[in-house]
């Protein structure tokens, strides 16, 4: 097996690139839901990987950048072709600065989905920008799906409160509890009307005060 490396990820920088692993066979059991299989592996892999980094005393460097490279490796290992830092459709660039970009877009046969990674530093987090990008990605195609992958300490992830609500959780959260280090990962599928639902709930809460 030839390992797949992600250029520029190791230095904490990402570039737009396409990564594929031509040596990965497609297992028969993946045929039913390769997307769900890959997302489960990402949750399991990230929980263990960050726990390993914590054992290496690398806590000072923890950020969302730590999550990108292992997630990319898992996707390519499962046979997906992955584009990193993809310009988000539906945005008009105004003035200077980069286009808004999606962390990953993965494709395998008829499966295509986008992933936004989020490191939760606390239980209550704002995911409006992530939901906005994923909603626009979903609206740009017929069969496209979008997922928000949230990682963090177990006490933050278990009691997670997001604004706006992105959509239903995909499977169950996975946690690596080794006593000293406790990390977890959850994945949520963003739906086409996620922004509208979030705005309606926020308005309802404001009106009830």
JOKASUL-V145753 format. One record per residue. N is the residue number from 1. RES is the residue in one small letter. OMEGA is omega as a letter, one per 30 degrees, with the letter a starting at -180 (NA if undefined). NEAR is the number of other C-alpha atoms within 10 Angstrom. Layout:
n:res:omega:near
N:RES:OMEGA:NEAR
N:RES:OMEGA:NEAR
This chain:
n:res:omega:near
1:x:l:8
2:x:a:9
3:x:l:9
4:x:a:16
5:x:a:16
6:x:a:17
7:x:l:14
8:x:l:13
9:x:a:17
10:x:a:13
11:x:a:8
12:x:l:13
13:x:a:9
14:x:l:17
15:x:l:13
16:x:a:15
17:x:l:14
18:x:a:15
19:x:l:20
20:x:a:21
21:x:a:20
22:x:a:14
23:x:a:14
24:x:l:14
25:x:l:10
26:x:a:14
27:x:l:10
28:x:a:8
29:x:l:9
30:x:a:14
31:x:a:11
32:x:a:9
33:x:l:10
34:x:l:22
35:x:a:21
36:x:l:13
37:x:a:15
38:x:a:20
39:x:l:21
40:x:a:19
41:x:l:17
42:x:l:24
43:x:a:22
44:x:a:18
45:x:a:20
46:x:l:26
47:x:l:26
48:x:a:20
49:x:a:16
50:x:l:24
51:x:l:22
52:x:l:13
53:x:l:14
54:x:l:18
55:x:l:12
56:x:l:9
57:x:a:10
58:x:a:12
59:x:a:12
60:x:a:7
61:x:a:12
62:x:l:14
63:x:l:16
64:x:a:15
65:x:a:17
66:x:a:18
67:x:a:23
68:x:a:21
69:x:l:18
70:x:l:17
71:x:l:21
72:x:l:25
73:x:a:21
74:x:a:18
75:x:a:26
76:x:l:24
77:x:l:22
78:x:l:22
79:x:a:23
80:x:l:27
81:x:a:20
82:x:l:24
83:x:a:20
84:x:l:22
85:x:a:18
86:x:l:19
87:x:a:16
88:x:l:19
89:x:l:18
90:x:l:13
91:x:l:12
92:x:a:9
93:x:l:10
94:x:l:8
95:x:a:6
96:x:l:6
97:x:a:7
98:x:l:9
99:x:l:15
100:x:a:17
101:x:l:18
102:x:a:21
103:x:a:20
104:x:l:24
105:x:a:22
106:x:a:22
107:x:l:21
108:x:a:17
109:x:a:10
110:x:l:7
111:x:l:14
112:x:l:19
113:x:l:19
114:x:l:26
115:x:l:25
116:x:a:22
117:x:a:20
118:x:l:19
119:x:a:19
120:x:l:21
121:x:l:13
122:x:a:14
123:x:l:16
124:x:a:14
125:x:l:17
126:x:a:13
127:x:a:19
128:x:a:17
129:x:l:12
130:x:l:22
131:x:l:27
132:x:a:17
133:x:a:23
134:x:l:30
135:x:l:25
136:x:l:16
137:x:a:22
138:x:a:21
139:x:a:17
140:x:a:13
141:x:a:10
142:x:a:7
143:x:a:11
144:x:l:17
145:x:l:22
146:x:a:27
147:x:l:26
148:x:a:23
149:x:a:21
150:x:a:23
151:x:l:28
152:x:l:27
153:x:a:21
154:x:a:21
155:x:l:13
156:x:a:18
157:x:a:24
158:x:a:17
159:x:a:11
160:x:l:16
161:x:a:15
162:x:l:15
163:x:f:16
164:x:l:23
165:x:a:21
166:x:a:27
167:x:a:20
168:x:l:12
169:x:l:15
170:x:a:17
171:x:a:13
172:x:l:12
173:x:l:20
174:x:a:24
175:x:l:22
176:x:a:20
177:x:a:15
178:x:l:10
179:x:a:6
180:x:l:8
181:x:l:14
182:x:a:18
183:x:a:24
184:x:a:25
185:x:l:27
186:x:a:25
187:x:a:25
188:x:l:20
189:x:l:21
190:x:l:27
191:x:a:19
192:x:a:20
193:x:a:12
194:x:a:20
195:x:a:19
196:x:l:12
197:x:a:16
198:x:a:19
199:x:a:15
200:x:a:13
201:x:a:14
202:x:l:14
203:x:l:11
204:x:l:11
205:x:a:10
206:x:a:9
207:x:a:8
208:x:a:6
209:x:NA:5
